[in-house]
Amino acid sequence: KYLKTMEKVIHIAYGSETGNSQKIAERIHNTALEQGYVSSLVNLEEYDELGYDKGFPKVLHIFVVSSTGEGEPPVLVDRFWRFFRKENTSTYLQGVNFMLLGLGDSNYSSFQGFPKDLYDHLIHVGASLVYDFGQADDAVGLEDVVEPWISNLWPALESYFAGTSEKIAVAPPKPRRKFVRKKKAGSNRRNRGPSPVQSTVSIVELQASTKYEPEDIEDSMYFPIKKVERLTHVDALKEVLHITLDTSHFYFTYEPGDAFGIIFPNPSFIVEPLMDRLGVEGDTIIDLLDANDNRYDSHIHLPCTIKVALTRFCDISSRPSKVFLRTLAEYASDEEEKNELISLSSSAGRKKYQSIIESGRPSLLELLTNYSSVDIPLELLLQILPPLKPRNYSVTSCLDHDQSELSFAFDIYKQEISDIGPYNKIYRGICTNWLKGLCYDIGMIDSETDDYIHQGGLNEMQTLFECVQYPKRDKPLIFTIPRNINKFNLPEDDTVPLIMVATGTGIAPFRSFLLHRKSQQAKGRVFGESYLFFGCRDPDMDLLFGSELNSFIEDGILTEFIPVFSRKENIYVQDKLSEKGEEIVSLMTEKSAAMYICGDPKKVGTGVRNAMEGLLKKYWKDDEAEIMLLFKTWISQGKYKLDIW
């Protein structure tokens, strides 16, 4: 009701895929409340419940939205976007003012695709932009745009509301119930006054006898492991595993090229010392409440134990943002540590942040160990930690080939980090190393000398089972969620020629493509030409699915298979594309071929794009504007698709 009657009101709406937009929107919302604004925070997923389907309230709207894939809206925003695009009347939002902050990644050719589309349509239907359109780039660091945009937002709001009635008084929050740490948290703590960064939630400790329901994850399915293959030579630089799941008890529907998410836990050998550092006991059952004593709308499935919250729901290993570091600085009692954290989170400290944080990749535990005077309240930490998102993997299997299997391939991510600030370690991908440990524990891969995997696997599975509803089975289960973010699927017209370009495990969706075509060929279907450019290091070390790919040539499924060996031949996939440049350009411009690119964004995404632009200039038109327009047409028509990570 107040949205239509009170004056100094802001309506903050976010559309998020990874959680970044939501966190930024929450930060703006919380600061707005502290400064006396009447602020509401909403997810665009709930547009109909908010009355957006009947017209936007005539208050100031602040949108914080991100782009996914090739400029598409986040999955949960898709329904809102389909509705909003249908509204084409130029006066539909006349009198409605808005501000817009977009998050994107310039590794994708359609940088800021959805934020720009949202901006264009808001203007088209009569809304007015009253503050700079912020366009942050995750490829160079979101903070470079986000921080000044937020800093300048507050004087812009003051200016916007100048001349209106006095600022509305906000009722003081209700007294909050306290959570008391069971143990002393960390070391080197000093008494100090309250920090200016305060949590907007309170934490409540519940009775040990409290029953709490496991999370019932929408659309999730759970499958036992059926088979594990090691696709690389034992001496290969990267180890790649291929896991096949038994889906016979569930019908898991997917298309060739689809991806699915795997739910995984944080390792106990990180969670346990982290809880010691925070001074909390893992089996303590907690709940989070807002100022009105209602349950806080969190990515944590509440109530739950602290161990479950940190194991299943919070990302404690990803690169910390500058905003996160700045918050830690406010709770550092040691002035030297405080100043260092402030420096790392500042615009002036960009190079230092890149060299120490981006390259050093410290986990939360490493940060709190290195900055031992930081004493951040648990409720605030749980509020600002990003969610532990499922890891997405492309299917390598095909339902037409075998309806009882779902398979995927992944490399065991390890990176040596030495002498980067205080960090000397082997950085490991949490999900891939957990999966490897699980495969080892159930006897599906050979014995390992790597101690890391002996600490994970089934141990973490037990905690995961505390968090998620699942059937009681003897074998460990892999929890999956369907994903089709990039719509990386085959053309509807089978006669369209295919050009597939992959590096490393980017071969996964193309194996799915080719298995599908093989099964359809047996039924008499006829297909257009297909070319596969596949980059790896060495044919004897990491030519994934090599024998099978060659068999597709023999069976007439592939027109041409072009393997590229960077270490042996010192050549890359874009170089091989250039060698066949005239033929490739002819396929794309004269035969309406579709090009699919899967792999590393900088190595294959940018490299192939640059190569194609050069080839078009040489064999099509020497006109940069025409080439850019052609790419835009290809992308909109699904003729140029990227699946990069």
Secondary structure, DSSP 4 states (H G I P E B T S, - for coil): -HHHH-SSEEEEEEE-SSSHHHHHHHHHHHHHHHTT-EEEEEEGGGTTTTTGGG---SSEEEEEEE-BTTTBPPGGGHHHHHHHHT---TTTTTT-EEEEEEEE-TTSSSTTHHHHHHHHHHHHTT-EE-S--EEEETTT-THHHHHHHHHHHHHHHHHHTTTSSPPPPPPPPPPPPP---SS--SSS-------SS--SSEEEEPPTT---PPB--TT-EEEEEEEEEE-S-TTSSS-EEEEEEE-TTS-----TT-EEEEE-PPPHHHHHHHHHHHT--TT-EEEEE-TTSSBP--SS-SSEEHHHIIIIIB--SSPPPHHHHHHHHTTB-SHHHHHHHHHHTSSTTHHHIIIIIIHH---HHHHHHHSTTB---HHHHHHHSPB-PPEEEEB---TTT-TTEEEEEEE--EEEEEEETTEEEEEE-HHHHHHHHHHHHTT-S-----HHHHTSTHHHHHHHHHHB-----SS-EEEEEEE-SS-----SSTTS-EEEEEEGGGGHHHHHHHHHHHHHHTTT-----EEEEEEES-TTT--TTHHHHHHHHHTTS-SEEEEEEHHHH---HHHHHHHTHHHHHHHHHTS--EEEEEE-IIIIIIHHHHHHHHHHHHHT-S-HHHHHHHHHHHHHTTSEEEEE-
